[in-house]
Amino acid sequence: MNVIAWIILGLLAGAIAKAIYPGRQGGGILTTMLLGIIGAFIGGSLLSIIQTGTLQLTAAGLSIPGLIVAIIGAMIAIWIWETFVARRRTY
């Protein structure tokens, strides 16, 4: 997948994941895009583990199923990010 497709998928997945995820997440369009791209890699890798049983670092494709996988991965990335930020705020 080329870089422009990653940016489009990341922007879409990050924006939808931020809208679905409860609470308020900070960050602008760049943060949303990065979370979406990271989510595409997380979701694609988890999907490859489920399908093949082996870990392959792959990104989800630019399609409806790929977008759904990227949204789930972006929500996981948001949860991980919130866990570390909340932990830092409490100390």
KAKA-V680714 format. One line per field, one symbol per residue. ss: DSSP state (@ for helix, = for strand, . for the rest). burial: I if it has 9 or more other ideal C-beta (glycine too) atoms within 8 Angstrom, else O. Layout:
BEGIN
ss=???
burial=???
END
This chain:
BEGIN
ss=..@@@@@@@@@@@@@@@@@@........@@@@@@@@@@@@@@@@@@@@@@@@...........@@@@@@@@@@@@@@@@@@@@@@@@@@@.
burial=OOOOIIIIIIIIIIIIIIOOIOOOIOOOOOIIIIIIIIIIIIIIIIIIIOOOOOOOOOIIOOOOOIIOIIIIIIIIIIIOIIOOOOOOOOO
END
